[in-house]
Amino acid sequence: MIFFQDEKKLSTITYENLLSKVNSYNKFNTVIKEDNADVFFVKLIFNLCYNIDTVIIDNDASINERTGNVEDFLTRFNKDKVIFETWNDLLEQLLKTTSKISIFTSGTTGEPKKIIHSARKFIDMARIGEKYSNNIWAYLYNPTHMAGLQVFFQALLNKNTIIYLFQCTKREFVDSCKKNIITNISATPTFYKLLSPFNFKLESVKKCTLGGEKSNPELINSLNSVFPNASIFNIYASTEAGSLFISKGDLFKVIDSLQDKVKFIENEIVIHKSLLGEFDKKEWFYTGDIVEFINEEKKEFKIVSRKSDTINIGGNRINLLEVEQEINNIKGVLNTLVYAIDNSILGKIIVAEIITSIEYSKKEFKTLLKDSLPNYKIPTKINFVEELEVTRTGKIKRSTK
């Protein structure tokens, strides 16, 4: 049974290989910063088996000043060594782990902050059972971040296969899904949007989830067409808390068990510290995510934006996501990034980077926008581009530049 496969690097690890690697280790890193995802996962599994607290560093993050030289944390193993005879022996040990895992926020709206979660939290978030045993996962997240770790635990604890496709192209994704008969996909809305135009069908996919950013009904409808046999789920999650809400559309509801742990202050989601990892926090954590209530009594809501998506230009409040949505409604537009830059006269101006299949002049495009946006919301600068830059978390960076 294959545990991990990276077709770009021609790397494959079976569960038998994994068992052998864990059994043969005699050193470990309390800080893991690793180029190769397969090596990263093996190191993490070893640490979990022996209750070693682990700090995970994104491979291209410049935060050595927080941890020192990673090699300084390479330590000779001095615990009683256990030889795991079977995968089930190793799994039993994993399920008893007391390790803590430290990860960092993406830093898209400020300095990355360190969040410490118990490995037990990731285990409890996973769904384990016979009905999940035949899943094959397209791995599309950064493995060093919350969503990537959640998929890793879900796959590992059910002895599933992981097909590593992080930062793949549309063609690589479609070809790999067909070749490997992938059943489960989890990715950001940004990734799914980059699959446009949706001119393919993947009938082997049984479950598709999207999270980490605001989604919209149009995207979910598109996913229903290309994954015709899949259940589509929208997830609200954060590095600080993990997954909190799940829905089959863009309408979320606070479940009964969270009623006293989630509240809304000026329509911002605020979470009680009992749901969060360890970091410098007060009793209630302000997420920065703004909602629109569909039914306030039942606490049913849609995510509409982040606080950082709203800017003030000339006394006018402008939601950048609203501008993006109107641009995306124009014929031929495949994807858009709208952000603000400093300007000596107005303080800030709006810039739009647009991928389109139809050739427009900038003047033509601005004229089209006048049908749906007031003049002060129309981007001052429009740049037609071939691709949008995606962060290591798989999102388009939406903070002002």
Salt bridges, closest charged atoms under 4 A:
GLU7 OE2 - LYS179 NZ 3.72
GLU34 OE1 - LYS43 NZ 3.04
ASP58 OD2 - HIS145 NE2 3.73
ASP58 OD1 - ARG392 NH2 3.04
ASP60 OD1 - ARG392 NE 3.44
GLU111 OE1 - ARG66 NH2 3.43
ASP124 OD1 - ARG120 NE 3.15
GLU172 OE1 - LYS8 NZ 3.44
ASP175 OD1 - ARG171 NH1 2.89
GLU213 OE2 - ARG398 NE 3.91
GLU240 OE2 - LYS113 NZ 2.77
ASP250 OD2 - LYS302 NZ 3.75
GLU268 OE1 - LYS307 NZ 3.00
GLU278 OE2 - LYS100 NZ 2.93
GLU283 OE2 - HIS272 NE2 3.43
ASP289 OD1 - ARG306 NH1 2.90
GLU322 OE2 - LYS377 NZ 2.96
GLU324 OE1 - ARG398 NH1 2.49
ASP342 OD1 - LYS348 NZ 2.97
